[in-house]
Amino acid sequence: MAEKAAFTIGIHPAEFEEMQPWEFYQCFEAAQEAQKARDCRTAYWVSVLLSPYSKEPVKVKDLIEPLWTTPQQRMRKMMEDRKILMDEFGLSEEKGR
C-alpha cells in the first residue's frame, strides 16, 4: 500500500515511510496541481488542433471540465439547471403535470 501511495506522488517508498502526514498531504496536493497543469496544457493543444475542423471553436474549459469535476458536482449542477428551467417555464415538480 505504501508503495502505491509513494509512486502516485512521485517519491520513493523509503521517503514515504519517513514523511510526516502533513508532508505527504503537501506532496499530494503539489502532484495534483502539477497534473492539472499538464491537463490544461494538453487541453489547450487539443483545442488548437480540433478548432479548425469544427463549426465552433473548441474551448479548453469544455475539455477540462469532465476531467476535474466529481460525479456529485455534476449532479448538483444538473439539479440546479433543472430548477432554473422549471422556474423559467413555470412548471411544478408534481407528478402528473
N, C-alpha and C positions, 0 to 999 in steps of 0.2 A: 504493500500500500504506500509506503514512504517513497519508494522508487517512482511510482506513477505520479505522485504529487510533486516530487522534485523535478522530474523531467518535464512536467507540464509547464512549470515556470522557468525552465532552462538552467537548472543548477544540478550539481552532483548530489547523489543521495547522502554522502557523508556530510556535505554542507547543510543539507536539510535537517539532519539529526541534531546539528549543533545550533540551529536557529531558535530564537525565541518566537513565540506566537505572533507578536506584533511585527517582527522582521519578515515572517512568512507572509502575512497579510499585505505588507508593503510591496514585497516582491510579486505577489499575486496580482495586486492592483496595477503595478507597473507593467506586468506581462499582458494584462487585459488592455491597457491603454495602447501598448505597442501593437497588439493585434488589431485594435480598432483603427489605428493609423494606417496599418498595412491594408486593411479592408477598404478604407476611404481612398487610398491611393489606387488600389485595383479597380474600385468602382468608378473612379474618375476616368481611367484609361478605357474601361469598358464602355462608358458613356461616350467618350470621344470616338471610339471605333464604331459604335452602333448608331449614333445620331445621324450620320449621312444616309443611312438606309431606312430610316423611319420617317413617318409623316410629321411627327412632333419630336423635338429634341428629347433624348433620354436624360433624365435628371439623376444626378448622383444620389440625391436623397431617396429617390424611389428604389434605387438598387441597395442602399444601405439599410433602409428601414426593416425589411424582413430578417436581416441578419442579427440585429441588435434589439429587437422587441420580443418580449416574452409572450407566450400564449395568453396570459392573464391581461397584459397590457392591450393586446389586440382585441380581446373580448370586451374589455372596458370601453375601448374606443368604439367598437361596433354598437354597444348598448347606448353610448352617448349619441352616436349618429342616429340610431333608431328613435331615440326620444326626441331629438330635434326634428326629424321627419314627421313623427306622429303629431308633435305640436304644430308644425308648419301646415299640415293638411287637416288639422282639427279632428284627428282620429283618436279614439279611445282604445285602451288595451283590453277591453271586454271581449269575451268570446262571442261569436255570432254576429259581430258587427263588421 
